[in-house]
Amino acid sequence: VALALVAMGTGYAYVQFRFNQVTKVTVKHLKKAPVGQPFNVLLIGSDSRVGESAADAAHFGNQSNAGGQRSDVVKIVHIVPATGQVSVLSIPRDTVIAVAGDTSQIGKYNRINATYNTGPDQLVQTIEANFGIPIEHIVQVDFEGLRGAVDAIGGIKLNFPYPAKDAFTGLDITQPGCQSVNGGYSLALARSRHYEYYKNGYWQYDGTSDFGRIQRQNAFLKAVINQAETKYNPLTLNAFVGSVVQGVTIDSTFSVADLVSLARQFHTFASQTLATATLPTYSQDSSVFGYLGSVLYVQQPQAAQVIDQFLGGTPDPATTPPPDP
């Protein structure tokens, strides 16, 4: 959206210049959808600590105790150009899957977030092999990219029914109600798995862990959409694009024409029409996968039904379905 609006205000050549600054990555196993047909974008939230500040390290850990990278956020965005529909399917990060591609580093079975350790290609392969969901594009966002984008659009509006905090991420909302949230608190909220809220005179622990985090991330996405739609000032949009350049990576098959075309079609997209779902999973002790710790298993046939509804049809056959306990 920002790229399209900047193009209208300052010229296509400048957008091309900005686009060339965005980091691109080659992902070998992406599919290619026919022009005008529905397609899927894998949205990855990276927990890489590379280049973080000392303040961030205090809340999020550093390279020495949280090195490498995992996909804290795994969301598939299904886009239907013909009808203007957008849906989001979240896969919990602790879901056990059959690893696709090279299994020498992380084994034949592991958490889905572990398949991102060497980059997005193995994660793409794994999703396609386990669930039959074709992935046409990827967008990966790191800590700085999320925080900078929110600050560039002047923060977002979020409603907190109660004061909230998370000592592990630095979230500290002292007053209830709808309020402006800056990039730092947005990042703290999006990463929060130890969420607490103040109700009836004491702090209560929200035990939903990653499931609660997924719901808060979806609320965050809708808030970003709402705020971005109000920003038509070229200077604000330029700052937004500049922040994206610093912390967002896209696959090399994306073109300026692709993004501008999508922006023109979806720039008035209403956040309340964004359909969201979470892949059904369950927790169970397992003697086979005990070495992975506390993990989740895909719940069938519910998961297949959710994927069918998400895609608006039957997915491709799963070549290596996820294991049961």
C-alpha positions in Angstrom: 0.0 0.0 0.0 2.8 2.4 0.9 4.7 1.7 -2.3 1.6 2.4 -4.4 0.8 5.6 -2.6 4.3 6.9 -2.8 4.3 6.0 -6.5 1.2 8.2 -7.1 2.7 11.1 -5.1 6.4 11.1 -6.1 6.8 8.9 -9.2 7.4 5.3 -10.1 11.2 5.8 -10.4 11.4 6.6 -6.7 9.4 3.5 -5.8 11.7 1.4 -7.9 14.7 2.9 -6.1 13.2 2.1 -2.7 12.2 -1.4 -3.9 15.7 -2.1 -4.9 16.8 -1.3 -1.3 14.6 -4.1 0.1 16.5 -7.3 0.9 15.5 -10.1 -1.5 16.1 -13.8 -0.9 15.9 -16.7 -3.4 13.5 -19.4 -2.3 13.8 -22.4 -4.7 10.6 -24.2 -3.8 8.1 -21.5 -4.3 5.2 -22.3 -6.5 3.9 -20.0 -9.3 0.1 -19.2 -9.5 -1.5 -18.3 -12.8 -2.0 -14.5 -13.3 -5.1 -13.3 -11.5 -5.6 -16.6 -9.6 -5.6 -17.0 -5.7 -2.1 -17.3 -4.2 -0.5 -17.7 -0.8 2.1 -15.5 0.9 4.1 -17.0 3.8 4.5 -14.4 6.5 7.4 -15.2 8.8 8.3 -13.4 12.0 12.0 -14.0 12.6 13.4 -14.1 16.2 17.0 -13.5 14.9 18.9 -11.4 17.4 21.5 -10.2 14.8 22.1 -6.5 15.2 19.8 -6.0 18.2 20.5 -3.2 20.8 21.5 -3.8 24.4 18.0 -2.8 25.5 16.5 -5.4 23.2 18.9 -8.1 24.5 17.7 -7.4 28.0 14.1 -8.4 27.0 14.6 -10.8 24.1 17.9 -12.5 24.8 21.1 -12.2 22.7 23.1 -14.2 20.2 24.9 -16.1 23.0 21.7 -17.6 24.6 19.3 -17.4 21.7 21.4 -17.6 18.6 20.3 -18.7 15.1 16.8 -17.9 14.0 13.4 -19.5 14.4 10.0 -18.5 13.0 8.2 -17.1 16.0 5.3 -16.3 13.6 4.2 -18.6 10.9 1.2 -17.2 9.1 -0.1 -18.0 5.6 -1.9 -15.2 3.9 -4.4 -16.4 1.2 -5.2 -13.6 -1.4 -8.0 -13.9 -3.9 -7.6 -11.0 -6.4 -10.9 -11.6 -8.2 -13.0 -11.0 -5.1 -10.7 -8.9 -2.9 -10.7 -11.5 -0.1 -7.8 -12.0 2.3 -7.5 -14.8 4.9 -4.8 -15.7 7.4 -4.0 -19.1 8.7 -1.7 -19.3 11.7 0.4 -22.4 12.5 1.5 -22.6 16.1 5.3 -22.5 16.3 5.5 -25.7 18.5 3.6 -27.9 16.0 5.5 -31.2 15.3 6.0 -31.7 11.5 7.8 -34.1 9.2 10.9 -32.1 8.1 11.2 -31.7 4.4 14.5 -31.4 2.5 17.8 -31.8 4.4 17.2 -33.4 7.8 20.8 -33.7 8.9 20.7 -30.6 11.2 17.3 -30.8 12.8 16.2 -34.4 12.3 13.3 -36.1 10.5 10.7 -34.6 12.9 10.8 -31.3 14.8 8.9 -28.2 15.6 7.8 -26.2 12.6 9.7 -23.1 13.8 13.0 -25.1 13.7 12.8 -25.5 9.9 13.5 -21.8 9.5 17.0 -22.1 11.1 18.7 -22.1 7.7 16.3 -19.8 6.0 12.8 -19.8 4.5 13.2 -22.4 1.8 13.0 -25.4 4.1 10.0 -23.9 5.9 8.3 -23.5 2.5 9.1 -27.1 1.6 7.8 -28.4 4.9 4.5 -26.5 4.7 3.9 -27.8 1.2 4.8 -31.4 2.1 2.9 -31.6 5.4 -0.2 -29.7 4.5 -0.4 -29.5 0.7 -0.6 -25.7 0.8 1.3 -24.1 -2.1 3.4 -21.1 -1.2 3.9 -18.5 -4.0 5.7 -15.7 -2.0 7.4 -15.1 1.3 7.7 -12.0 3.5 9.9 -12.2 6.6 10.0 -9.5 9.2 12.5 -9.1 12.0 12.2 -7.2 15.3 13.5 -3.9 13.9 11.2 -4.1 10.8 8.1 -4.5 12.9 9.0 -1.8 15.4 10.1 0.7 12.7 7.0 0.2 10.5 4.7 0.9 13.4 6.6 4.0 14.5 6.7 5.3 10.9 2.9 5.3 10.7 2.6 7.1 14.0 1.8 4.1 16.2 -1.4 1.9 16.1 -4.6 1.9 18.1 -5.3 -1.1 20.3 -7.9 -1.8 22.9 -6.8 -3.2 26.3 -9.7 -4.3 28.5 -7.3 -4.4 31.4 -3.8 -3.2 32.2 -1.3 -5.7 30.8 2.3 -6.7 31.1 4.9 -9.3 30.1 8.1 -9.2 32.0 9.8 -11.3 29.3 9.2 -8.9 26.4 8.9 -5.6 28.2 5.2 -5.0 27.6 3.8 -2.6 30.2 0.3 -1.2 29.6 -0.7 0.7 32.8 -4.2 1.9 31.8 -7.1 0.0 30.2 -9.0 1.2 27.1 -8.2 2.1 23.5 -4.9 3.8 23.2 -2.0 4.5 21.0 0.8 1.9 21.0 4.3 2.6 19.6 6.6 0.3 17.8 8.4 -0.9 21.0 5.2 -2.0 22.7 3.8 -3.4 19.5 6.8 -5.7 19.3 6.5 -6.6 23.0 2.8 -7.5 22.4 3.4 -9.5 19.3 6.1 -11.6 21.0 4.3 -12.0 24.4 3.8 -15.6 25.5 3.7 -14.8 29.2 0.9 -12.2 29.1 -0.6 -11.0 32.4 -3.6 -8.7 33.0 -4.8 -6.8 36.0 -8.4 -7.6 37.0 -10.3 -7.7 40.3 -7.4 -6.3 42.2 -4.6 -8.6 41.2 -2.5 -9.7 38.3 -3.8 -12.7 36.5 -1.7 -15.0 34.2 -3.0 -15.7 30.8 -2.1 -19.4 30.2 -2.9 -19.6 26.5 0.8 -19.1 25.6 1.2 -19.3 21.8 -2.5 -19.5 21.1 -3.1 -16.2 22.9 -0.2 -14.7 21.2 -1.6 -15.6 17.8 -4.9 -13.9 18.6 -3.0 -10.7 19.7 -0.9 -10.8 16.6 -4.1 -10.9 14.5 -5.4 -7.9 16.4 -2.1 -6.2 15.7 -2.3 -6.9 11.9 -5.8 -5.4 11.8 -4.7 -2.3 13.7 -1.8 -1.8 11.3 -4.2 -2.0 8.3 -6.5 0.5 9.9 -3.7 3.0 10.6 -1.9 2.6 7.3 -5.1 3.4 5.4 -5.2 6.8 7.0 -1.7 7.8 6.0 -1.6 9.5 2.6 1.1 12.0 3.5 4.1 11.2 1.2 6.5 12.1 4.0 4.9 9.6 6.3 4.7 6.9 3.6 8.4 7.5 2.7 9.3 6.9 6.4 7.2 3.8 6.4 9.0 2.4 3.3 12.3 3.4 4.8 11.6 1.4 7.9 10.5 -1.6 5.9 13.8 -1.5 4.0 15.6 -2.0 7.3 13.8 -5.0 8.6 11.8 -6.8 5.9 13.0 -9.4 3.4 10.9 -10.6 0.4 11.4 -13.4 -2.1 13.2 -12.5 -5.3 10.2 -13.3 -7.5 8.2 -10.2 -6.2 8.4 -7.3 -8.6 7.4 -3.6 -8.2 4.6 -4.2 -10.6 3.2 -7.0 -8.4 3.2 -4.9 -5.3 1.8 -1.8 -7.0 -1.0 -3.9 -8.6 -1.9 -5.5 -5.3 -1.8 -2.1 -3.5 -4.2 -0.5 -6.0 -6.6 -3.3 -5.6 -6.4 -3.7 -1.8 -5.6 -0.2 -0.5 -9.2 0.2 0.7 -9.3 -3.3 2.3 -11.4 -3.2 5.5 -9.6 -4.9 8.4 -12.9 -6.2 9.8 -13.2 -8.5 6.7 -9.9 -10.1 7.4 -10.7 -13.8 8.0 -8.4 -15.5 10.6 -8.0 -19.1 11.6 -5.5 -21.2 13.6 -4.5 -24.7 12.6 -6.1 -27.1 15.1 -3.6 -28.9 17.3 -3.5 -30.7 20.7 -0.9 -31.5 23.4 -0.1 -35.0 24.5 2.8 -36.8 26.1 4.8 -38.9 23.8 7.6 -41.4 24.4 8.6 -41.1 20.7 8.9 -37.2 20.7 9.8 -36.6 24.3 13.2 -35.2 23.3 11.4 -32.2 21.7 9.9 -31.2 25.1 6.4 -29.7 25.2 5.0 -29.7 21.7 1.7 -29.8 19.7 0.3 -32.3 17.3 -1.9 -31.6 14.3 -5.5 -32.5 15.1 -7.3 -34.4 12.3 -9.8 -34.3 10.7 -10.3 -30.8 12.0 -7.1 -29.5 10.5 -8.0 -30.7 7.0 -11.4 -29.0 7.3 -9.8 -25.7 8.4 -7.3 -25.8 5.5 -10.1 -26.6 3.0 -12.1 -23.6 4.2 -9.0 -21.4 4.2 -8.1 -22.2 0.6 -11.7 -22.3 -0.6 -11.0 -25.8 -2.0 -9.0 -29.0 -1.5 -5.2 -28.5 -1.1 -2.6 -30.5 -2.9 -1.9 -34.0 -1.5 0.4 -34.0 1.5 3.5 -36.0 0.5 4.8 -36.3 4.2 1.9 -35.7 6.6 2.8 -34.5 10.1 3.1 -37.3 12.7 0.9 -38.2 15.6 2.4 -38.8 19.1 
